[in-house]
Amino acid sequence: MKSAPRTTLGPIRAVVCNYNGREHLPPCLAALRAQTRKLAEILVVDNASEDGSRELLAREQPDVRVEALERNDGPCPARNRALELVGDEWVLLVDNDAVLAPDALEKLERAALAHPDAVVIQPRSVFDAQPDVVHYDGGSLHYCGLFSLRNFHVPIARAAGSGTIEVGGAIAVALLVKRSVLRELGGFDAAYFVLFEDLDLSHRLRMAGHRILSVEDALCRHRGGTAGISYRGAMEYPRRRAFLHSRNRWIHLLKNHSWRTLALTAPALLTYELVWALFTLASGTFGGYLQGKAAFLRGISRTLRERSAVQRTRRVRDRDLLVGGPLTIAPQLDHGGARSFALRALDSGLRMWWALVRQLC
C-alpha cells in the first residue's frame, strides 16, 4: 500500500546572513514574517557588524534570534554556523538585502516536494529598483570557472523558462537548502570569503550527483550588493572584486575540475586569463589582480588538500557538468564598439574550444 504523498517539508527556519546591513534588515525580516508558508523561526547570523545592526535587532526585532560572530570572515562561515545551529532538514538561507515575495517560500517548498532528489532550490531574483528585470535566475557551470547565467538583465516578459527549471548552479541570494547534504559535502568553503562560493558549492553538489532547481515564479527582490565588492551601479570596477576574482576563480578550477579537463582546456583558460588581466590593467585594478594571484599561490597547498576530498565525491564527469557558453558579460562592460566585438570573439572562441575537447573531459 502506497503512503500518502508528503504535503510539507516540516519546520523551516530562515537564516539571514548579515554584515553592516542595518538599512536592509527591516524589509528583509518583514518579508520573511509575511510568508504564506510560515517559518518556524528567523535567525540572524551577524558577522561583527559595525553599523548598529545588532542594536537595531535588539531594539526593534526582539523575536529574532541573533548569533553574533566575533569577526567578519564573509558569508560562508556564517551560513555554515547556521547549518550547525538549526536542526531541521530544510533551511532558508537569505542574504540581508533579499526581500522575498509573500508566496516565495510556499512555491519553493512545493518544488522541493515535487522533486525529492533536489537539494538546493532558489527563487528568481529581480532588481529591487527594476522588479520587472531578472538579476539572477540560476545558471550553468562554464568550464572557464565561471557562472554562465540564465536571463541575466533580461526583462521578465522575455525571460526563458517557466515553472520549475533544473539548473547547473544557484546564486546565494536566497536558497532553500537540504541541510544534511550540504553539511555532508562540507558546506560553503570559507577560503573564498565571498564571490565564487555559490559556484563552488553548486559544482560540488552537481559533481556528487545532486540536483539544483530554480523556481521561476517565486520572486525575490535584490536590493543592495556588498559595498566595495559589488559592481552593480558602480562607476568603477572595485579593486577588491578584482582581487577576489583573480584568486577565487583559480581556487575553484584547481579544486573542482579534473586534471584531464584542466590540461585539455588550458589554452582557453589562459586566453580568458589574458583578457581578464588586460581588463584589470585598463580599469586600474591590476594591482588587485596581482595580489589575487599571489594569494592563490600562498594557499595552493590547502586547495590541493581540499581537491583530494572533493574529487572522492565525484559521480558525474566534467563533460556532463560543464558548458562552453554563453560567457556572461555585465552590461557595464558591454558598451558596443571594439570592446563588445572582443568580448563576442572571446565567447565564440571559448565555445569552439569546448566543442573540440568536451568529449575527452
N, C-alpha and C positions, 0 to 999 in steps of 0.2 A: 504494500500500500504506500503510495507516494505521500510524502509530507507536504503540507501546505506551503506555498511559496512565501518567502520572507517579505514582510511589509515594512521593516525598519532595520537599520544598522545597529540599533541600540543607542546608548548615550553617546552624544558627540560633544566634545569640548572644543571651543575655539581658542587658539593661541595667537596673540598679537605680538610680533617682534617689533620692539621699539628702540630707537636711538634718536634723541632730540626731536621727537615728533609731536611736541605739545600741540601744535596747531592742527595736526591730522587726527589725533586720538579721539576727540569728541565725535566727529562724523563717522569714523570707523566703528567705534563702540556702539553708537546709536543704531547703525545699520545692522550690527550683529544682534542687538536686542530685538530688532524689528523683524527678524527672520520668521517666516511662517512655519518653518521646521525648527522648533525651539531647541536651544542649546542647553546642555546640562550645566555649563559653566563657561565663563570667559576668564582667561588667564593672560596677563601681560608679562612678557619677559623683557625686562628693561636692561639695555646694555650701558649702564653707567651714564645715563643722560645728564646733561648739564644745563638744560633749558627749562627746568621746572616741571618736567613731565611727571616725575614721581609725586611731587607736591600736588599737582593737578589731580592725579588719580586718587590720592588720599583724601583730598578735599571734596571732589565732585563725583567720584566714581567709587564709593565705598564698597559696593557689591562686587567689584572686580578684584580677583586675586592677583597679586603682583609678586613676581620673582625678580629680585633686584640682584643683578650680577655686578661684580666688583670692577670690571673693566670692559671696554668695548673691543671685543675680538671679532666683530662682524656678526652677521645673522646666523651663520652656521652653528656655532656653539649654543646660541640662544635657542634655535629650533631643536637641536639635539637635547638640550636640557629640558625643554618642554616635553619631548617624547619620553624622557625618563620619568617626569613628574606625573604625566597623565596615564592612567592605567587602562583606559578604554581602547578598543581596537582602532576606531576611526577618529581622526583628529583633523580639525580645520585649521591649517596654518595660514595666517593672514599678515601681510605687511601693514605697517601703521598707516600708509597712505592709500589703502584699498577700501572702497565703500561698496559693499555687496548690495545688489537689488534684493528686495524683501523675499523673493521666491528662489534666490540663487541656491541656497543650501538644499532646499527641497528638491530642486532639479538635479543637483549633484548626487544626492542620496538615491534618487530614482535611477540614475545612470549606474551607480555602483550596484544596486540590487539587480538590475537587468544584465550586468556584465560582471559576474562574481570573480572573474580572473583579473580584473583591473585593480591596480594598487595605488594609482595616483589619478585624480580627476580634477581638472581645472575648469573654471568658468572662462568665458570670453571677456577679456579686458578691453575697455574702451577709454579714450581720453576723457578726463573729467570736464575739461573745457570744450570738448567736441564729442559728446556722447554718441554721436552717430558715426564715429570713425573708430575702427579697430586699432588697438595698440598691440596687444599680444593675444594670439589665438593658437598657441602651441606651435610646433614646428618639427622639422626633420633634422637629423644629425648629419651635418656636412662633413665630408672626410677631411677638410682642412682644419677641423677642430672648432667649428662654429655652429650656431643655430641657423638653419635655413627656415625663416619664419613664415608662417601662413598669414595671408591677409594683412600684412604689416602696413599700417597707414591707409588701409582701403576702407571706403565708406561701407557701412553695414549693408546697405542696399545692394552693393556689388560684391560682397564678400562670398567666397566659395564655401560650400558646405552648409549643412543644416542638421539639426538634431544632435546626436552624439557621434563624434568622429574619433577614430583611433589615430593618435599622433605619435611621432617619434620621440618627442620630448615636451615637457611642460615648463612654463615660466613661473617662477616662485613669487607671484604677486598674491595669489590666493590658491591654495591647494587643499583638497580633501585627500588625506593620505591614510594608507593602511599601516599603522604604527609598527606592527610586528615585522613586516617585511623590510621597512626602512631601517629598523634597528639591526636586523639580521645582516644587512648589507653595509652597516657602518654609518648610516645616516648621512648628513651633509658633511663634506670634507672641509674642515676648518682651515686647511692650507690656502684656500682661495681667498679668504677674508670675505670678499664679495666679487661678483662678476664671474661667470662660468660655473658657479657652484650648482645651479639648477641643471645646466647642460651635463655636468659630470654625474649628478645623481640620476638623471634621465638615462644617460648612456649605460650606467652600471645596472639599472633596473632592466632595461631592454636587453642588455647582454645576458642577463641571468634568465631571460625568458618571460618577463612580466609585461603587462600591457598598461598603457597610459591613454587616457581619454580627455577630450575637450568637449564640453557641452556648450553648443553654440548659442542656445537661447538662455543660458544662465549668465547674467551680466554682472560685471564688476567695474566700477569707475575707478580709474587710476589717477590719483591726484598729483602727487609731487615728483618723486625721484630723489635719489640720495645726493645731497649737496656736495659739490666738489668731485662727483663721480658721474652723475647722470649727464648725458649730452642733450637731453630734451629741453628745448628752449634756451640752451646756452649759446652765446655768441662765439665762443672759442672752445676748442676741444680741450677738456680738462687734462692737465698733466698727470694727475693721479689715475685717471682712466687709462691713459697711455701706458703707465707703469703696470697696472693690473692686467690689461690686455696682453702686453708683452710677456709677462710672467705666466699668467694663468692659462693661456692658450697652450703653451708647451707643457705645463703640468698635465693638462687634460690629455694631450696627444700621447705623451710618454706613458701615462698611467693606463689609458684605456684602449689604445689601438694595438693590434698585434704587430710583432716585429716585421712580419711579411708585408703588412699594409703600410707601415712606415717606410720600408725600403721601396716599395713599388710606387708610392705617392710622393716620394722625396722631391722630385723635380717640381711638382705642383706646390708642395708645401713651401719650398724655398722661393718659388716665384711669388706666392702670396706674401711671404715674409719680406721680400724686397720691396714690393708695392707698399706694404704697411710701414716699413722703415722710411720710405720716401714721403709718405703722408705725414708721419710724425715730424720729419725734418721740415716739411712745408708749413706745418701747423705750430711749430715752435715747441714741440713736446718731445724732441729726440732724446733729451736728457732722461726723461721718464722712461722712454723705450729702452735705453741702455741700462738703466737701473733695474728694469724688469728682467732683462736677460741675466744680469749679474745675480739677482735674487733667485731666479730659476736654477742657475748653476750651483748656488750655495745649498739649495735644498734638494739637489738631484738624488742624493742617496736615500732621503726619505721617500721621494717619489718612486724610486725603484722598489723599495720595500712595499709600498702601497700597491704598486703594479703587480707584484707576485701574488698578493692576496686577491686582488680584483680578477686577475686572469684565471684563477682557480674556479671562479663562479661562472665562467663563460659557458653558455649554452647555444649562443647564436653567433654565426660568423659575421665578420665585418661587412662582407658584400651584401648581407641581408639586413644590416643595421644602417649603413651609411648611404648618403646620396651625394650626387655631384653638383647639385644646384637646386634652385637658384641661389646666388650669392645675395644675402640681404644687405641692402645699401640704405643707410639713413638718408632721409630727404635733405638734411643739411649738407650732405656731401655731393648730392646729385643735382648740380646746377646747370647741366647742359654743357655743350662745347667739348673741349678736349678732355676734360676730366671725366665727363659722363661716357665719352667714347672709350676711354681707357678702362673704366670700370666694366663696361659691357664686354670689352675684349677679354678682360681678365676672367669674367664669368664664363664666357664661351670657351676659353682655353681650359679652365678648370673642369668644365663639363666634359669636354672631349677627352681629357686625360683620364678621367674616371671611367668613361666608356671603354677606354683601351685596357685598363688594368683591373676593373671591378671583378671579373670572373676569377682572377688569380688571388684575390684577397681572402 
